[in-house]
Amino acid sequence: MWKKVLWSDETKIKLFGNNAKRYVWRKSNTAHHPEHTIPTVKHGGGSIMVWTCFSSAGTGKMVKIDGKMDGAKYRTILEENLMESAKDLRLGQRFVFQQDNDPKHKAQSTMEWFKNKHIQVLEWPSQTPDLNPIENLWKELKTAVHKCSPSNLTELELFCKEEWEKNSVSRCAKLIETYPKQLTAVIAAKGGATKY
């Protein structure tokens, strides 16, 4: 069943920084020496928001979201990218689409769009731990893009798309193959943290 699911999500990717703490080994009283500090940019240098999807067959299209995302913009992204991604991934007509419960995703006009397109939407619990396997790909993407050292937002978008397309089919398939184990672990932990 999970092989027929097209998983989706949006995320913010910062121009500078990989959204993680960095640690430096140093001698006592040298904390502020230049070789032990990481330069920062006021306001982080900017960021972009992207939407994308994937299945066990690989990655779908990645779209940069311009401006504030609302229901109309979300439906436009779906209209221009969802069916093409499903077709490219050979999911057929009877795939199941996964999205979280963000209000713009669950808006009546968005749900009507799915109904008119005959797309089944996976029922998703509210207040979930990160059950979407795309979260694993987000973490890897942000690390890979950070290593590319983009110097502006145009490069950031380019590197995001390049690194997203580098995700192997085997990596995507493995995430979906282990998904039942992830669900079992979350249930056993009563919604708490797991190794996934």
Secondary structure, 3 states (H helix, E strand, C coil): CHHHEEEEEEEEEECCCCCCCCCCCCCCCCCCCHHHCCCCCHHHHCEEEEEEEEECCEEEEEEEECCCCCHHHHHHHHHHHHHHHHHHCCCCCCCEEECCCCHHHHCHHHHHHHHHCCCEECCCCCCCCCCCCHHHHHHHHHHHHHHHCCCCHHHHHHHHHHHHHCCCHHHHHHHHHCHHHHHHHHHHCCCCCCCC
